[in-house]
Amino acid sequence: MTDSTATRLSRALDWAGLIPSALLLAGGIRDYRDDGSVGWPISGALLVLVSLWVIYRGSPRRVDKTAELP
C-alpha cells in the first residue's frame, strides 16, 4: 500500500507541530525557574500532549485482514 504525497505531508506536519510545543514547554520551564508564571509550563505540557495525540491519531493502523471474522 503506497501513501500519497498529501498523506505524507500531513504526517510530516503532525510531527512538525511537536517542535513548537516542546519549545514552549522548555521556555515555560525556564521561565518558571526564574520565578515566572506556572501557566507557561502547564500550557506547554498540554500542547505537547495534544501534539502527541495528533501524531497517534494520524498514524497508520496495521490491521491483519486475515484475522477478521466473515
Backbone bond lengths (Angstrom), bond angles and torsions (degrees), N, CA, C in turn:
res aa  C-N    CA-C-N  psi(-1)  N-CA   C-N-CA  omega(-1)  CA-C   N-CA-C  phi
1 M - - - 1.458 - - 1.528 108.44 -
2 T 1.321 117.18 122.21 1.461 121.05 -179.80 1.520 110.04 -99.95
3 D 1.313 114.88 147.46 1.465 120.76 178.85 1.514 109.27 -96.10
4 S 1.314 114.96 145.07 1.453 119.20 176.94 1.526 109.80 -77.23
5 T 1.297 115.27 166.68 1.462 120.47 178.96 1.521 110.76 -63.57
6 A 1.316 116.77 -37.22 1.469 120.13 179.63 1.525 111.11 -65.02
7 T 1.324 117.10 -37.67 1.461 120.25 178.55 1.515 110.93 -66.79
8 R 1.320 116.63 -43.35 1.470 120.29 177.98 1.525 111.42 -63.61
9 L 1.331 116.74 -40.47 1.459 120.60 178.41 1.527 111.02 -65.23
10 S 1.317 116.37 -39.55 1.457 120.62 178.52 1.525 111.05 -62.92
11 R 1.326 116.80 -43.28 1.471 120.10 177.64 1.532 111.27 -64.77
12 A 1.324 116.39 -39.44 1.468 119.78 178.68 1.527 111.08 -63.73
13 L 1.309 116.45 -39.71 1.466 119.81 178.56 1.528 111.27 -68.94
14 D 1.332 116.99 -34.07 1.461 119.71 174.37 1.523 110.65 -60.14
15 W 1.338 117.14 -45.42 1.459 121.19 178.89 1.527 110.99 -68.89
16 A 1.327 117.51 -34.74 1.467 120.65 -179.41 1.527 111.39 -67.06
17 G 1.315 117.82 -26.92 1.456 120.83 178.07 1.515 112.94 -67.44
18 L 1.322 116.72 -19.42 1.458 120.45 179.86 1.533 111.24 -72.01
19 I 1.321 117.14 -28.23 1.472 121.01 -176.65 1.536 112.25 -65.49
20 P 1.346 119.52 -52.80 1.470 117.29 -179.87 1.524 113.37 -65.67
21 S 1.327 117.08 -32.78 1.460 118.12 179.28 1.531 110.87 -69.61
22 A 1.331 117.30 -37.25 1.464 120.00 176.65 1.533 110.70 -67.76
23 L 1.331 116.90 -37.32 1.471 119.71 176.54 1.523 111.46 -65.55
24 L 1.338 116.75 -38.05 1.466 120.04 176.68 1.523 110.69 -65.44
25 L 1.322 117.01 -39.35 1.457 120.37 177.12 1.526 110.75 -63.60
26 A 1.328 117.16 -46.46 1.466 120.31 179.88 1.533 111.20 -63.35
27 G 1.317 116.76 -43.31 1.466 119.66 177.69 1.518 112.24 -66.26
28 G 1.323 116.87 -36.90 1.464 120.48 177.77 1.510 112.42 -65.54
29 I 1.333 116.30 -39.41 1.463 119.87 177.36 1.523 110.08 -65.97
30 R 1.332 115.87 -42.11 1.470 119.51 178.49 1.534 110.51 -62.49
31 D 1.335 117.14 -43.05 1.463 120.69 178.00 1.521 111.46 -63.43
32 Y 1.327 116.07 -42.07 1.462 119.73 -178.89 1.524 111.10 -64.75
33 R 1.325 117.43 -36.67 1.469 120.37 177.01 1.519 111.96 -67.52
34 D 1.325 116.38 -24.93 1.468 121.00 177.04 1.525 111.03 -94.68
35 D 1.330 117.53 30.80 1.471 125.52 178.35 1.515 113.26 64.50
36 G 1.349 116.28 38.11 1.458 121.21 176.19 1.522 110.67 -92.76
37 S 1.296 115.07 -170.93 1.454 121.99 -178.45 1.523 110.80 -74.11
38 V 1.325 115.98 143.99 1.460 121.38 177.85 1.531 110.82 -76.80
39 G 1.309 116.84 -11.02 1.461 121.04 -179.04 1.519 113.68 -66.57
40 W 1.326 117.50 -32.27 1.464 120.36 -178.89 1.525 113.05 -66.43
41 P 1.349 119.10 -49.40 1.467 117.00 178.12 1.522 112.88 -66.61
42 I 1.325 117.39 -32.07 1.466 119.92 177.85 1.525 110.09 -66.57
43 S 1.325 117.08 -45.46 1.471 119.30 179.54 1.523 110.70 -67.48
44 G 1.327 118.49 -35.12 1.456 121.21 176.16 1.517 111.65 -64.50
45 A 1.330 116.76 -41.86 1.466 120.66 178.57 1.525 110.83 -65.38
46 L 1.316 116.93 -39.75 1.472 119.92 177.76 1.523 111.06 -64.56
47 L 1.321 117.08 -40.69 1.464 119.76 178.45 1.528 112.26 -66.78
48 V 1.332 117.35 -35.42 1.463 119.89 176.05 1.519 109.85 -64.62
49 L 1.336 117.11 -43.35 1.459 120.41 178.42 1.522 111.91 -62.69
50 V 1.324 116.97 -41.42 1.463 120.53 178.32 1.525 110.25 -65.48
51 S 1.312 117.43 -40.58 1.465 120.66 178.54 1.527 111.18 -63.50
52 L 1.327 116.86 -41.12 1.461 120.07 177.44 1.519 111.45 -65.63
53 W 1.339 117.08 -36.77 1.459 120.75 177.15 1.530 110.76 -65.34
54 V 1.313 117.31 -40.57 1.467 121.32 178.16 1.527 110.32 -63.90
55 I 1.329 117.19 -40.96 1.468 120.49 177.60 1.525 110.17 -63.67
56 Y 1.333 116.90 -43.96 1.464 120.70 179.55 1.525 111.39 -63.66
57 R 1.318 116.19 -43.80 1.456 121.01 -178.97 1.525 111.74 -64.01
58 G 1.311 117.75 -33.56 1.452 121.15 -178.10 1.512 114.33 -88.72
59 S 1.340 116.82 -5.03 1.462 118.72 -178.28 1.526 110.42 -72.72
60 P 1.315 116.52 142.75 1.470 119.10 180.00 1.518 110.42 -69.78
61 R 1.300 115.35 137.10 1.459 120.93 178.91 1.525 108.38 -92.43
62 R 1.302 116.51 125.42 1.462 121.67 178.02 1.530 107.63 -92.15
63 V 1.312 116.57 102.23 1.461 121.90 -178.06 1.514 108.48 -111.81
64 D 1.324 115.40 132.86 1.449 120.57 178.17 1.526 108.84 -81.36
65 K 1.306 116.51 111.11 1.468 120.68 -176.65 1.532 112.61 -69.37
66 T 1.325 117.82 -22.65 1.463 119.74 -179.65 1.526 112.53 -75.47
67 A 1.322 117.17 -17.07 1.464 120.25 -178.37 1.521 112.73 -84.50
68 E 1.310 117.97 -6.16 1.464 120.56 -178.36 1.524 110.77 -75.19
69 L 1.313 114.92 145.96 1.463 120.54 176.32 1.522 109.90 -81.67
70 P 1.328 118.12 149.77 1.482 119.68 -178.59 1.510 112.57 -69.51
